[in-house]
């Protein structure tokens, strides 16, 4: 009696994993190059970004709430409820937009730099890489929310990241504080992952990958410092 052998079903390339960017990023780079997944990780990270944005925003809002500005003859509880509802709505919208807009824009910049260095990646591959590495900033947002809930909001505006140099050094407002706020633990972690990913996905040298990442980081730091200087200069203008 002739026996039939069952051949294993062919399997396609494995899909990259968000959590794999933490535990085994090297494998994820190869998977992104072969199978640049976008929608599922984007939706997951957008959901978490929205939750953490709302959580952080509410904590910072409560810290800044002084009870002033309530119109005369208006019930305070009712007014606070309307303001809180409007605040939550704004936070939800901004939380839903931060991941898609950031990854779309930064992926375009990285892709243009990749083309400049004669890399081989498509925009979709760079976008997939940026989305998967964005799990690191999402973790940073979760840590920030946890710090605010347990320790409190050090900066009443919530603009200073507790995991940045500006947050650790407790610096005053100004250009230097804004620049040091860009030197942040989870942002540096993401930079390392993107540099490694560009070398694999775009077939660039490690030196080229780091030149791209560091150049964009320095540009961002410079813009942050400029924004901090402008903000401080405006606040120091005497009111007449």
N, CA, C and O of each residue as an XYZ file, in Angstrom:
960
protein
N       0.852     -1.192      0.000
C       0.000      0.000      0.000
C       0.892      1.247      0.000
O       1.785      1.392      0.835
N       0.630      2.128     -0.943
C       1.466      3.303     -1.091
C       1.008      4.396     -0.132
O      -0.171      4.742     -0.069
N       1.968      4.923      0.606
C       1.649      5.996      1.560
C       1.913      7.337      0.916
O       2.862      7.507      0.150
N       1.078      8.259      1.235
C       1.216      9.599      0.694
C       1.892     10.497      1.725
O       1.532     10.502      2.903
N       2.834     11.219      1.277
C       3.510     12.167      2.158
C       2.885     13.535      1.970
O       2.676     14.010      0.854
N       2.603     14.134      3.079
C       1.982     15.466      3.059
C       3.081     16.507      3.159
O       3.800     16.579      4.156
N       3.198     17.298      2.130
C       4.217     18.347      2.131
C       3.704     19.546      2.914
O       2.522     19.884      2.843
N       4.573     20.170      3.641
C       4.134     21.339      4.412
C       3.692     22.467      3.504
O       4.248     22.689      2.428
N       2.659     23.180      3.976
C       2.141     24.289      3.190
C       3.168     25.409      3.160
O       3.791     25.716      4.176
N       3.343     26.018      1.998
C       4.302     27.116      1.912
C       3.849     28.308      2.754
O       2.672     28.666      2.773
N       4.771     28.884      3.417
C       4.466     30.044      4.241
C       5.194     31.263      3.685
O       6.324     31.165      3.208
N       4.534     32.396      3.755
C       5.129     33.634      3.271
C       6.071     34.215      4.300
O       6.276     33.632      5.365
N       6.639     35.352      3.988
C       7.552     36.001      4.927
C       6.823     36.414      6.200
O       5.673     36.852      6.160
N       7.501     36.270      7.314
C       6.903     36.643      8.593
C       6.707     38.150      8.661
O       7.519     38.926      8.158
N       5.613     38.539      9.293
C       5.324     39.950      9.432
C       6.106     40.538     10.607
O       6.333     39.849     11.601
N       6.515     41.790     10.506
C       7.215     42.425     11.623
C       6.285     42.630     12.812
O       5.066     42.703     12.655
N       6.862     42.718     13.979
C       6.100     42.846     15.212
C       6.490     44.120     15.950
O       7.662     44.496     15.985
N       5.499     44.777     16.537
C       5.774     45.983     17.326
C       6.631     45.630     18.539
O       7.654     46.267     18.790
N       6.210     44.615     19.286
C       6.966     44.218     20.475
C       8.337     43.680     20.105
O       9.280     43.770     20.891
N       8.446     43.115     18.895
C       9.732     42.622     18.446
C      10.770     43.727     18.317
O      11.970     43.456     18.373
N      10.323     44.976     18.145
C      11.246     46.092     18.086
C      11.954     46.305     19.429
O      13.010     46.933     19.490
N      11.368     45.781     20.485
C      11.975     45.888     21.810
C      12.865     44.692     22.088
O      13.973     44.842     22.604
N      12.382     43.501     21.748
C      13.096     42.272     22.108
C      14.094     41.817     21.051
O      15.156     41.291     21.385
N      13.757     42.017     19.767
C      14.618     41.517     18.683
C      14.485     42.414     17.461
O      13.903     42.004     16.456
N      15.018     43.638     17.531
C      14.842     44.560     16.403
C      15.519     44.095     15.123
O      15.035     44.397     14.033
N      16.628     43.368     15.229
C      17.327     42.922     14.035
C      16.450     42.092     13.124
O      16.478     42.266     11.906
N      15.666     41.184     13.703
C      14.770     40.358     12.891
C      13.658     41.187     12.263
O      13.207     40.895     11.156
N      13.222     42.209     12.967
C      12.127     43.038     12.457
C      12.565     43.836     11.234
O      11.766     44.068     10.326
N      13.826     44.256     11.205
C      14.310     45.010     10.046
C      14.161     44.187      8.768
O      13.673     44.686      7.754
N      14.583     42.931      8.823
C      14.494     42.066      7.644
C      13.040     41.829      7.250
O      12.708     41.801      6.064
N      12.183     41.661      8.239
C      10.761     41.435      7.945
C      10.117     42.676      7.344
O       9.280     42.570      6.448
N      10.505     43.862      7.838
C       9.965     45.107      7.278
C      10.400     45.266      5.824
O       9.617     45.712      4.985
N      11.652     44.901      5.525
C      12.147     44.999      4.157
C      11.352     44.088      3.221
O      11.104     44.445      2.070
N      10.951     42.906      3.717
C      10.226     41.947      2.890
C       8.716     42.170      2.925
O       8.025     41.954      1.929
N       8.218     42.599      4.065
C       6.769     42.711      4.257
C       6.475     43.982      5.067
O       6.237     43.894      6.271
N       6.487     45.150      4.433
C       6.291     46.408      5.169
C       4.840     46.639      5.578
O       4.073     47.291      4.868
N       4.482     46.092      6.731
C       3.116     46.225      7.254
C       2.912     47.648      7.780
O       3.821     48.238      8.364
N       1.716     48.188      7.569
C       1.440     49.562      7.994
C       0.205     49.675      8.874
O       0.289     50.200      9.984
N      -0.941     49.192      8.400
C      -2.207     49.554      9.030
C      -2.395     48.997     10.434
O      -2.806     49.735     11.329
N      -2.109     47.724     10.650
C      -2.349     47.141     11.972
C      -1.500     47.794     13.061
O      -2.055     48.227     14.071
N      -0.173     47.882     12.900
C       0.615     48.547     13.944
C       0.256     50.020     14.097
O       0.307     50.559     15.202
N      -0.108     50.678     12.991
C      -0.483     52.092     13.074
C      -1.728     52.274     13.929
O      -1.786     53.187     14.752
N      -2.724     51.413     13.743
C      -3.954     51.509     14.526
C      -3.697     51.226     16.000
O      -4.245     51.908     16.867
N      -2.874     50.233     16.289
C      -2.574     49.882     17.681
C      -1.856     51.031     18.387
O      -2.232     51.422     19.493
N      -0.820     51.568     17.742
C      -0.054     52.645     18.353
C      -0.881     53.922     18.471
O      -0.730     54.668     19.438
N      -1.750     54.179     17.500
C      -2.618     55.360     17.560
C      -3.563     55.267     18.751
O      -3.813     56.267     19.424
N      -4.087     54.078     19.016
C      -4.982     53.886     20.155
C      -4.268     54.170     21.471
O      -4.794     54.878     22.330
N      -3.073     53.617     21.624
C      -2.322     53.854     22.854
C      -1.913     55.321     22.981
O      -1.928     55.877     24.079
N      -1.549     55.946     21.864
C      -1.177     57.365     21.898
C      -2.356     58.215     22.351
O      -2.183     59.166     23.113
N      -3.547     57.877     21.887
C      -4.732     58.612     22.286
C      -5.000     58.464     23.781
O      -5.314     59.442     24.460
N      -4.874     57.234     24.294
C      -5.119     56.996     25.718
C      -4.121     57.753     26.588
O      -4.505     58.383     27.573
N      -2.836     57.690     26.224
C      -1.812     58.355     27.027
C      -1.914     59.872     26.898
O      -1.644     60.588     27.863
N      -2.296     60.372     25.732
C      -2.466     61.808     25.550
C      -3.593     62.335     26.422
O      -3.464     63.387     27.049
N      -4.683     61.609     26.458
C      -5.811     62.012     27.305
C      -5.410     61.950     28.779
O      -5.710     62.867     29.542
N      -4.736     60.877     29.180
C      -4.332     60.742     30.582
C      -3.394     61.847     31.014
O      -3.601     62.472     32.054
N      -2.352     62.097     30.214
C      -1.389     63.141     30.554
C      -2.042     64.516     30.523
O      -1.805     65.342     31.403
N      -2.864     64.757     29.509
C      -3.510     66.062     29.374
C      -4.434     66.380     30.531
O      -4.489     67.522     30.986
N      -5.157     65.389     31.009
C      -6.059     65.618     32.130
C      -5.291     65.908     33.415
O      -5.693     66.765     34.202
N      -4.189     65.196     33.627
C      -3.384     65.435     34.829
C      -2.784     66.836     34.789
O      -2.831     67.564     35.780
N      -2.216     67.216     33.630
C      -1.640     68.551     33.495
C      -2.724     69.618     33.608
O      -2.505     70.666     34.216
N      -3.889     69.357     33.024
C      -4.989     70.317     33.102
C      -5.446     70.547     34.522
O      -5.724     71.682     34.906
N      -5.530     69.474     35.320
C      -5.918     69.620     36.726
C      -4.871     70.407     37.509
O      -5.207     71.172     38.413
N      -3.585     70.211     37.152
C      -2.513     70.933     37.845
C      -2.544     72.426     37.520
O      -2.166     73.253     38.349
N      -3.000     72.769     36.304
C      -3.034     74.168     35.891
C      -4.337     74.857     36.261
O      -4.422     76.084     36.201
N      -5.356     74.091     36.643
C      -6.675     74.659     36.912
C      -6.640     75.495     38.189
O      -6.353     74.982     39.270
N      -6.933     76.777     38.053
C      -6.947     77.676     39.209
C      -8.357     78.095     39.606
O      -8.558     78.790     40.602
N      -9.326     77.661     38.813
C     -10.701     78.032     39.130
C     -11.078     79.432     38.682
O     -12.188     79.889     38.953
N     -10.164     80.125     37.995
C     -10.445     81.472     37.537
C     -11.102     81.438     36.158
O     -11.091     80.422     35.464
N     -11.664     82.567     35.792
C     -12.250     82.705     34.467
C     -13.679     82.216     34.357
O     -14.213     82.131     33.251
N     -14.313     81.892     35.475
C     -15.698     81.440     35.436
C     -16.610     82.658     35.351
O     -16.543     83.518     36.229
N     -17.458     82.767     34.334
C     -18.345     83.936     34.212
C     -19.286     84.061     35.399
O     -19.677     83.065     36.007
N     -19.637     85.281     35.713
C     -20.557     85.519     36.821
C     -21.946     84.967     36.487
O     -22.412     85.056     35.351
N     -22.577     84.412     37.482
C     -23.918     83.868     37.314
C     -23.961     82.481     36.716
O     -25.043     81.943     36.481
N     -22.779     81.877     36.460
C     -22.715     80.536     35.889
C     -22.315     79.547     36.970
O     -21.379     79.781     37.734
N     -23.045     78.435     37.020
C     -22.739     77.411     38.014
C     -21.326     76.866     37.782
O     -20.981     76.462     36.671
N     -20.517     76.861     38.841
C     -19.113     76.467     38.701
C     -18.983     75.015     38.262
O     -18.175     74.710     37.385
N     -19.764     74.111     38.857
C     -19.670     72.696     38.504
C     -20.063     72.468     37.050
O     -19.419     71.695     36.340
N     -21.119     73.142     36.612
C     -21.560     72.989     35.225
C     -20.518     73.541     34.260
O     -20.237     72.940     33.223
N     -19.950     74.690     34.611
C     -18.931     75.292     33.757
C     -17.703     74.395     33.666
O     -17.159     74.183     32.582
N     -17.268     73.866     34.815
C     -16.109     72.977     34.821
C     -16.377     71.715     34.014
O     -15.472     71.191     33.365
N     -17.613     71.221     34.048
C     -17.964     70.033     33.268
C     -17.880     70.290     31.776
O     -17.408     69.440     31.021
N     -18.342     71.471     31.344
C     -18.267     71.820     29.920
C     -16.815     71.953     29.482
O     -16.427     71.456     28.424
N     -16.011     72.634     30.311
C     -14.597     72.820     29.984
C     -13.886     71.473     29.918
O     -13.075     71.232     29.023
N     -14.201     70.587     30.886
C     -13.565     69.262     30.907
C     -13.943     68.448     29.678
O     -13.089     67.781     29.093
N     -15.203     68.495     29.280
C     -15.625     67.768     28.092
C     -14.948     68.285     26.835
O     -14.531     67.507     25.976
N     -14.840     69.611     26.733
C     -14.160     70.201     25.576
C     -12.680     69.809     25.583
O     -12.105     69.514     24.535
N     -12.074     69.810     26.769
C     -10.661     69.436     26.888
C     -10.433     67.996     26.464
O      -9.484     67.702     25.738
N     -11.300     67.098     26.915
C     -11.160     65.685     26.551
C     -11.307     65.500     25.039
O     -10.580     64.713     24.434
N     -12.246     66.225     24.433
C     -12.436     66.128     22.987
C     -11.188     66.558     22.223
O     -10.784     65.895     21.266
N     -10.582     67.655     22.638
C      -9.354     68.134     21.990
C      -8.227     67.125     22.178
O      -7.468     66.862     21.246
N      -8.115     66.561     23.371
C      -7.058     65.589     23.651
C      -7.235     64.324     22.812
O      -6.254     63.767     22.319
N      -8.467     63.871     22.649
C      -8.729     62.674     21.847
C      -8.329     62.921     20.393
O      -7.673     62.085     19.772
N      -8.727     64.068     19.861
C      -8.402     64.377     18.464
C      -6.889     64.465     18.270
O      -6.346     63.884     17.330
N      -6.212     65.190     19.158
C      -4.757     65.328     19.024
C      -4.058     63.992     19.214
O      -3.070     63.708     18.536
N      -4.567     63.156     20.141
C      -3.971     61.843     20.359
C      -4.126     60.921     19.161
O      -3.251     60.100     18.883
N      -5.247     61.059     18.450
C      -5.482     60.231     17.264
C      -4.653     60.683     16.063
O      -4.418     59.903     15.141
N      -4.215     61.924     16.073
C      -3.493     62.468     14.923
C      -1.978     62.389     15.063
O      -1.263     62.401     14.061
N      -1.480     62.307     16.302
C      -0.040     62.463     16.510
C       0.774     61.373     15.821
O       1.784     61.675     15.185
N       0.361     60.118     15.932
C       1.139     59.032     15.336
C       1.065     59.051     13.808
O       2.112     59.009     13.162
N      -0.145     59.113     13.193
C      -0.186     59.134     11.721
C       0.564     60.320     11.116
O       1.333     60.148     10.171
N       0.347     61.516     11.651
C       0.974     62.693     11.061
C       2.495     62.673     11.254
O       3.248     63.007     10.339
N       2.933     62.281     12.446
C       4.370     62.257     12.718
C       5.080     61.234     11.847
O       6.113     61.534     11.248
N       4.533     60.032     11.776
C       5.198     58.983     10.999
C       5.143     59.271      9.498
O       6.107     58.985      8.788
N       4.046     59.828      9.003
C       3.955     60.165      7.579
C       4.986     61.229      7.200
O       5.679     61.103      6.190
N       5.077     62.276      8.019
C       5.997     63.367      7.712
C       7.452     62.936      7.858
O       8.263     63.173      6.963
N       7.790     62.300      8.987
C       9.172     61.900      9.216
C       9.622     60.835      8.221
O      10.787     60.807      7.825
N       8.706     59.964      7.819
C       9.056     58.946      6.830
C       9.402     59.587      5.495
O      10.304     59.125      4.795
N       8.686     60.652      5.140
C       8.998     61.365      3.900
C      10.397     61.974      3.974
O      11.160     61.897      3.011
N      10.734     62.579      5.110
C      12.062     63.180      5.276
C      13.142     62.103      5.220
O      14.148     62.266      4.530
N      12.934     61.005      5.946
C      13.918     59.911      5.923
C      14.058     59.322      4.524
O      15.163     58.991      4.094
N      12.948     59.194      3.822
C      13.000     58.625      2.468
C      13.779     59.536      1.516
O      14.542     59.054      0.678
N      13.586     60.856      1.645
C      14.327     61.799      0.803
C      15.825     61.727      1.094
O      16.643     61.760      0.175
N      16.182     61.629      2.382
C      17.595     61.475      2.733
C      18.136     60.149      2.213
O      19.283     60.066      1.774
N      17.300     59.111      2.268
C      17.728     57.808      1.757
C      18.012     57.874      0.261
O      18.996     57.305     -0.213
N      17.160     58.562     -0.475
C      17.386     58.736     -1.903
C      18.661     59.536     -2.161
O      19.391     59.270     -3.117
N      18.920     60.520     -1.295
C      20.128     61.332     -1.434
C      21.389     60.480     -1.297
O      22.388     60.717     -1.976
N      21.326     59.482     -0.407
C      22.460     58.580     -0.199
C      22.361     57.331     -1.085
O      23.079     56.352     -0.878
N      21.463     57.381     -2.070
C      21.287     56.288     -3.034
C      20.883     54.975     -2.353
O      21.377     53.902     -2.698
N      19.982     55.088     -1.389
C      19.441     53.896     -0.754
C      18.412     53.213     -1.641
O      18.019     53.755     -2.674
N      17.979     52.031     -1.243
C      17.109     51.214     -2.088
C      15.707     51.029     -1.520
O      14.917     50.270     -2.082
N      15.382     51.699     -0.430
C      14.089     51.481      0.202
C      12.991     52.286     -0.487
O      13.241     53.361     -1.033
N      11.780     51.754     -0.451
C      10.613     52.487     -0.921
C      10.058     53.318      0.237
O      10.417     53.111      1.397
N       9.180     54.257     -0.098
C       8.554     55.056      0.964
C       7.743     54.173      1.903
O       7.711     54.422      3.108
N       7.093     53.155      1.374
C       6.286     52.264      2.207
C       7.176     51.530      3.222
O       6.774     51.352      4.372
N       8.351     51.113      2.821
C       9.255     50.431      3.746
C       9.732     51.377      4.846
O       9.790     50.991      6.014
N      10.074     52.610      4.480
C      10.509     53.588      5.477
C       9.361     53.921      6.424
O       9.568     54.075      7.627
N       8.157     54.032      5.882
C       6.991     54.308      6.720
C       6.743     53.172      7.703
O       6.469     53.413      8.879
N       6.838     51.934      7.225
C       6.658     50.785      8.100
C       7.720     50.769      9.201
O       7.418     50.461     10.354
N       8.959     51.099      8.845
C      10.028     51.162      9.842
C       9.727     52.213     10.899
O       9.879     51.954     12.093
N       9.301     53.396     10.471
C       8.995     54.467     11.417
C       7.826     54.114     12.327
O       7.840     54.418     13.519
N       6.820     53.472     11.755
C       5.662     53.084     12.567
C       6.065     52.082     13.633
O       5.680     52.221     14.794
N       6.834     51.077     13.252
C       7.210     50.043     14.229
C       8.157     50.584     15.298
O       8.081     50.167     16.454
N       9.045     51.504     14.930
C       9.933     52.076     15.949
C       9.203     53.074     16.841
O       9.700     53.430     17.910
N       8.024     53.529     16.411
C       7.276     54.494     17.218
C       6.723     53.871     18.490
O       6.179     54.575     19.340
N       6.856     52.566     18.627
C       6.459     51.931     19.876
C       7.294     52.474     21.029
O       6.835     52.469     22.172
N       8.515     52.944     20.754
C       9.378     53.466     21.813
C       8.847     54.794     22.350
O       8.707     54.928     23.566
N       8.540     55.793     21.495
C       7.900     56.997     22.025
C       6.579     56.730     22.736
O       6.233     57.434     23.684
N       5.835     55.715     22.284
C       4.583     55.376     22.962
C       4.875     54.891     24.387
O       4.165     55.251     25.325
N       5.908     54.083     24.544
C       6.312     53.664     25.890
C       6.702     54.884     26.716
O       6.372     54.977     27.898
N       7.417     55.830     26.072
C       7.782     57.061     26.764
C       6.567     57.845     27.220
O       6.567     58.408     28.315
N       5.529     57.888     26.390
C       4.300     58.572     26.781
C       3.647     57.885     27.976
O       3.112     58.546     28.866
N       3.694     56.550     27.990
C       3.144     55.820     29.125
C       3.914     56.097     30.402
O       3.320     56.262     31.467
N       5.240     56.149     30.300
C       6.074     56.457     31.473
C       5.789     57.877     31.960
O       5.695     58.118     33.163
N       5.650     58.814     31.020
C       5.348     60.192     31.388
C       4.015     60.284     32.133
O       3.909     60.972     33.148
N       3.012     59.591     31.623
C       1.709     59.584     32.289
C       1.820     58.992     33.690
O       1.236     59.520     34.636
N       2.568     57.899     33.827
C       2.739     57.260     35.131
C       3.457     58.178     36.109
O       3.089     58.255     37.281
N       4.491     58.879     35.621
C       5.232     59.815     36.484
C       4.318     60.937     36.960
O       4.338     61.299     38.136
N       3.526     61.483     36.061
C       2.625     62.570     36.439
C       1.574     62.110     37.447
O       1.191     62.865     38.341
N       1.113     60.875     37.298
C       0.088     60.367     38.206
C       0.647     60.055     39.595
O      -0.053     60.205     40.596
N       1.896     59.624     39.654
C       2.477     59.195     40.936
C       3.292     60.293     41.627
O       3.198     60.472     42.841
N       4.083     61.017     40.854
C       4.974     62.025     41.440
C       4.387     63.427     41.341
O       4.604     64.265     42.216
N       3.644     63.673     40.271
C       3.096     65.001     40.059
C       3.731     65.653     38.840
O       4.704     65.150     38.278
N       3.164     66.769     38.450
C       3.630     67.498     37.275
C       4.654     68.527     37.726
O       4.309     69.500     38.397
N       5.919     68.312     37.357
C       6.957     69.261     37.737
C       6.807     70.575     37.000
O       6.893     71.644     37.603
N       6.583     70.500     35.689
C       6.372     71.685     34.864
C       4.870     71.897     34.736
O       4.182     71.033     34.193
N       4.333     73.027     35.222
C       2.880     73.242     35.172
C       2.303     73.176     33.765
O       1.125     72.859     33.596
N       3.117     73.471     32.748
C       2.623     73.420     31.371
C       2.652     72.017     30.801
O       1.993     71.747     29.797
N       3.409     71.112     31.425
C       3.528     69.756     30.915
C       4.433     69.644     29.706
O       4.509     68.583     29.085
N       5.134     70.744     29.355
C       5.973     70.737     28.154
C       7.314     70.067     28.388
O       7.922     69.554     27.449
N       7.787     70.066     29.639
C       9.083     69.461     29.937
C       8.914     67.972     30.186
O       8.164     67.565     31.073
N       9.613     67.158     29.401
C       9.509     65.711     29.534
C      10.311     65.248     30.749
O      11.476     65.621     30.883
N       9.729     64.456     31.626
C      10.460     64.022     32.827
C      11.635     63.115     32.528
O      12.520     62.961     33.371
N      11.669     62.504     31.339
C      12.770     61.607     30.973
C      13.803     62.299     30.090
O      14.639     61.630     29.482
N      13.756     63.626     30.011
C      14.724     64.385     29.229
C      15.755     65.017     30.153
O      15.590     65.030     31.373
N      16.822     65.540     29.557
C      17.835     66.240     30.347
C      17.257     67.485     31.000
O      17.608     67.814     32.133
N      16.376     68.177     30.294
C      15.748     69.365     30.870
C      14.918     69.005     32.097
O      14.895     69.746     33.080
N      14.236     67.858     32.033
C      13.449     67.423     33.178
C      14.304     66.979     34.347
O      13.976     67.255     35.501
N      15.405     66.289     34.054
C      16.282     65.821     35.120
C      17.021     66.971     35.796
O      17.252     66.935     37.005
N      17.396     68.003     35.013
C      18.152     69.128     35.552
C      17.264     70.232     36.109
O      17.763     71.187     36.703
N      15.940     70.110     35.922
C      14.987     71.105     36.421
C      15.372     72.510     35.970
O      15.536     73.414     36.788
N      15.512     72.679     34.663
C      15.978     73.948     34.122
C      14.833     74.944     33.969
O      13.664     74.575     33.854
N      15.217     76.232     33.971
C      14.250     77.292     33.744
C      13.930     77.376     32.250
O      14.609     76.780     31.414
N      12.874     78.135     31.945
C      12.476     78.274     30.550
C      13.562     78.978     29.746
O      14.317     79.785     30.288
N      13.640     78.675     28.461
C      14.614     79.310     27.602
C      15.051     78.384     26.494
O      14.577     77.254     26.382
N      15.969     78.881     25.670
C      16.436     78.113     24.521
C      17.163     76.849     24.954
O      16.978     75.786     24.361
N      18.003     76.969     26.005
C      18.765     75.806     26.451
C      17.845     74.718     26.993
O      18.061     73.534     26.737
N      16.834     75.114     27.732
C      15.887     74.125     28.259
C      15.170     73.402     27.121
O      15.009     72.182     27.167
N      14.742     74.138     26.112
C      14.047     73.525     24.977
C      14.967     72.575     24.227
O      14.535     71.516     23.772
N      16.253     72.957     24.094
C      17.205     72.089     23.410
C      17.444     70.816     24.204
O      17.448     69.720     23.643
N      17.646     70.958     25.520
C      17.894     69.781     26.357
C      16.651     68.914     26.501
O      16.755     67.726     26.804
N      15.484     69.496     26.288
C      14.247     68.714     26.323
C      14.185     67.736     25.155
O      13.453     66.747     25.194
N      14.982     68.033     24.095
C      15.042     67.131     22.938
C      15.937     65.929     23.212
O      15.813     64.899     22.549
N      16.839     66.053     24.186
C      17.715     64.924     24.540
C      16.957     64.074     25.547
O      17.088     64.243     26.760
N      16.179     63.176     25.021
C      15.230     62.412     25.832
C      15.472     60.921     25.646
O      15.764     60.460     24.542
N      15.349     60.183     26.725
C      15.715     58.763     26.763
C      15.063     57.963     25.649
O      15.750     57.258     24.911
N      13.753     58.062     25.518
C      13.041     57.221     24.560
C      13.247     57.713     23.123
O      13.191     56.918     22.185
N      13.480     58.998     22.948
C      13.792     59.499     21.616
C      15.141     58.977     21.142
O      15.292     58.610     19.977
N      16.127     58.940     22.044
C      17.435     58.395     21.691
C      17.322     56.911     21.368
O      17.955     56.427     20.430
N      16.526     56.197     22.134
C      16.294     54.774     21.873
C      15.717     54.588     20.475
O      16.175     53.729     19.720
N      14.722     55.384     20.132
C      14.125     55.280     18.796
C      15.146     55.625     17.713
O      15.168     54.985     16.662
N      15.989     56.627     17.957
C      17.017     56.996     16.980
C      17.949     55.822     16.691
O      18.310     55.579     15.539
N      18.335     55.097     17.738
C      19.213     53.939     17.569
C      18.536     52.885     16.698
O      19.164     52.293     15.820
N      17.243     52.659     16.953
C      16.502     51.662     16.170
C      16.347     52.092     14.713
O      16.480     51.270     13.807
N      16.067     53.374     14.483
C      15.910     53.847     13.109
C      17.227     53.754     12.350
O      17.248     53.363     11.183
N      18.333     54.114     13.016
C      19.639     54.024     12.368
C      19.941     52.583     11.958
O      20.411     52.329     10.848
N      19.669     51.652     12.856
C      19.873     50.247     12.521
C      18.940     49.772     11.428
O      19.324     48.964     10.582
N      17.706     50.277     11.443
C      16.745     49.873     10.433
C      17.071     50.400      9.052
O      16.887     49.695      8.060
N      17.553     51.628      8.974
C      17.909     52.196      7.682
C      19.044     51.414      7.024
O      19.077     51.257      5.804
N      19.973     50.928      7.847
C      21.099     50.165      7.300
C      20.622     48.881      6.628
O      21.196     48.444      5.631
N      19.565     48.279      7.182
C      19.065     47.010      6.634
C      18.005     47.247      5.562
O      18.100     46.712      4.458
N      16.997     48.050      5.893
C      15.862     48.244      4.989
C      16.276     49.008      3.732
O      15.851     48.664      2.629
N      17.103     50.044      3.894
C      17.503     50.869      2.751
C      18.850     50.475      2.177
O      19.325     51.079      1.215
N      19.467     49.453      2.775
C      20.765     48.971      2.306
C      21.816     50.095      2.308
O      22.580     50.262      1.357
N      21.825     50.852      3.405
C      22.817     51.899      3.587
C      23.917     51.404      4.516
O      23.741     50.418      5.232
N      25.033     52.082      4.501
C      26.078     51.760      5.469
C      25.667     52.312      6.834
O      24.827     53.208      6.926
N      26.265     51.769      7.883
C      25.943     52.258      9.227
C      26.294     53.735      9.369
O      25.582     54.493     10.027
N      27.400     54.134      8.744
C      27.806     55.537      8.805
C      26.762     56.432      8.153
O      26.397     57.466      8.712
N      26.277     56.046      6.974
C      25.255     56.831      6.289
C      23.967     56.907      7.111
O      23.340     57.963      7.203
N      23.585     55.782      7.702
C      22.364     55.753      8.516
C      22.470     56.706      9.693
O      21.528     57.442      9.988
N      23.610     56.696     10.364
C      23.794     57.567     11.527
C      23.899     59.030     11.115
O      23.455     59.905     11.857
N      24.468     59.312      9.966
C      24.525     60.691      9.480
C      23.113     61.234      9.281
O      22.828     62.373      9.650
N      22.236     60.428      8.702
C      20.854     60.847      8.494
C      20.151     61.108      9.814
O      19.524     62.151     10.000
N      20.259     60.151     10.733
C      19.552     60.253     12.011
C      20.066     61.431     12.828
O      19.270     62.207     13.357
N      21.370     61.577     12.936
C      21.941     62.649     13.754
C      21.654     64.012     13.132
O      21.381     64.974     13.851
N      21.713     64.105     11.795
C      21.402     65.375     11.130
C      19.987     65.836     11.448
O      19.771     66.998     11.793
N      19.025     64.926     11.333
C      17.639     65.287     11.627
C      17.450     65.601     13.109
O      16.658     66.475     13.463
N      18.176     64.890     13.975
C      18.082     65.163     15.407
C      18.596     66.567     15.729
O      17.975     67.292     16.506
N      19.719     66.949     15.138
C      20.291     68.275     15.387
C      19.388     69.378     14.838
O      19.256     70.440     15.446
N      18.768     69.122     13.684
C      17.823     70.098     13.135
C      16.642     70.280     14.087
O      16.218     71.403     14.362
N      16.121     69.161     14.582
C      15.006     69.228     15.523
C      15.386     69.938     16.810
O      14.599     70.721     17.341
N      16.585     69.675     17.317
C      17.046     70.337     18.536
C      17.182     71.842     18.309
O      16.813     72.644     19.167
N      17.717     72.217     17.137
C      17.856     73.635     16.829
C      16.515     74.347     16.747
O      16.371     75.467     17.236
N      15.535     73.697     16.129
C      14.203     74.285     16.041
C      13.562     74.405     17.415
O      12.872     75.386     17.693
N      13.786     73.405     18.286
C      13.254     73.466     19.648
C      13.879     74.619     20.427
O      13.188     75.345     21.143
N      15.196     74.779     20.278
C      15.886     75.876     20.954
C      15.381     77.225     20.456
O      15.182     78.147     21.247
N      15.173     77.341     19.150
C      14.652     78.583     18.586
C      13.258     78.884     19.116
O      12.945     80.026     19.452
N      12.422     77.849     19.190
C      11.081     78.035     19.724
C      11.103     78.459     21.182
O      10.317     79.312     21.593
N      12.012     77.862     21.980
C      12.133     78.239     23.383
C      12.609     79.666     23.548
O      12.142     80.382     24.434
N      13.544     80.088     22.694
C      14.047     81.459     22.766
C      12.955     82.462     22.409
O      12.811     83.490     23.071
N      12.186     82.164     21.361
C      11.102     83.062     20.952
C      10.053     83.158     22.042
O       9.569     84.247     22.351
N       9.693     82.001     22.636
C       8.680     81.992     23.694
C       9.125     82.803     24.900
O       8.340     83.561     25.470
N      10.400     82.643     25.292
C      10.912     83.386     26.438
C      10.976     84.870     26.139
O      10.665     85.692     27.001
N      11.380     85.225     24.914
C      11.481     86.633     24.545
C      10.112     87.307     24.565
O       9.980     88.447     25.009
N       9.105     86.600     24.085
C       7.756     87.162     24.082
C       7.242     87.347     25.502
O       6.617     88.360     25.818
N       7.512     86.351     26.368
C       7.031     86.433     27.752
C       7.715     87.535     28.542
O       7.174     88.018     29.536
N       8.912     87.937     28.103
C       9.647     88.989     28.815
C       9.313     90.388     28.323
O       9.815     91.372     28.867
N       8.475     90.487     27.302
C       8.062     91.816     26.823
C       7.155     92.453     27.866
O       6.144     91.858     28.238
N       7.488     93.642     28.345
C       6.658     94.273     29.387
C       5.272     94.625     28.857
O       5.125     95.165     27.761
N       4.274     94.312     29.649
C       2.896     94.623     29.284
C       2.592     96.071     29.654
O       2.917     96.522     30.752
N       1.966     96.796     28.729
C       1.620     98.189     29.001
C       0.185     98.312     29.467
O      -0.283     99.416     29.743
